[in-house]
Amino acid sequence: MSSKDVILSRVRAALRDQPAVPDIPRDYRREFDPADLDLFVERLVDYKAVVHRGPDVASTIKTILGTGTLIVPPGLDRSWLPAEVSALVDDGLPADRIAAADGVVTAAAVGIAETGTIVLDASPDQGRRIISLLPDLHLCVIRPDQVVAGVPEAVARLDPTRPLTWISGPSATSDIELNRVEGVHGPRNLHVILTP
């Protein structure tokens, strides 16, 4: 008998006389409050994201970037791109080409007001996870109707079989002395464009 078998048999013996575990209710929080867009913006800013509100996505992107090269997912709305920007469509681009770009622009699947989180689900207008992690600048466009009040409502809207990327501000980490370092695991700069 291996050590593993000994340990597992002891665990089973210890649990043998325990009462049956009741079913866990899964139908809680099915009524959701309306999303508070001002809270969403406040949380994003708290996380050091820059928020832009306005109808013209292309002029907002031009103001942020000026000129340069942006990685774009294949299903992105091309009207969002200003003429001054060179769009490089990600059709399986290698990592070095993605990392060398000036930034990436994506749409979003859902935003969460309570936490200031944006979720990408790899839809055609959001692309592969790698494109939102390698460039130093991520421009994310989200509509107000995509913003929900809390995490349970966001989870209810998402497809758990899709690859989900949860973004709460620019990439950041802290060392043991709580010195914040940005850009370790993704872009150092996150700009959220909230369209009407």
Buried (B, 14 or more C-beta within 10 A) or exposed (E): EEEEEEEEEEEEEEEEEEEEEEEEEEEEEEEEEEBBBEBBBEBBBEBBBBBBEEEBBBEBBBEBBEEEBBBBBEEBEEEBBBEEBEBBBBEEBEEEEBBBBBBBBBBBBBBBBBBBBBBBBBBEBBBBBBBBBBBBBBBBBBEEEBBBBBBBBBBEEBEEEBEBBBBBBBBBEEEEEEEEEBEEEBBBBBBBBBBE
